[in-house]
Amino acid sequence: MKTIIGVSKKHNSIWRVYGYDYNEDDNLVLVTKKINPLLVWFYKLKKKRLHNNICEICYKEFSFYKGRFDKMPDECFDCNPDQFGDDSVY
């Protein structure tokens, strides 16, 4: 899974993880997967949220996915492309 966006418990006490992944046509799609209850906290720590920030150089608003322990970027992808990893910007 490329980016994990949520972990929740559905009916019948089945834990599922929700995230984005690429399909056969290289399009980003929403996928779900059943997980072991022991792995719930691992996936909750890996979860990412969509954030917005304003670039300090060009003053444009940009969106990015940020995990719990990642730092907030101050520059957009156009001004500093080396700052982001592969799974940061969509």
Secondary structure by P-SEA (a helix, b strand, c coil): ccccccccccccbbbbbbbbbbccccbbbbbbbbbcccaaaaaaaabbbbbbbbbccccbbbbbbbcccccccccccccccccccccccc
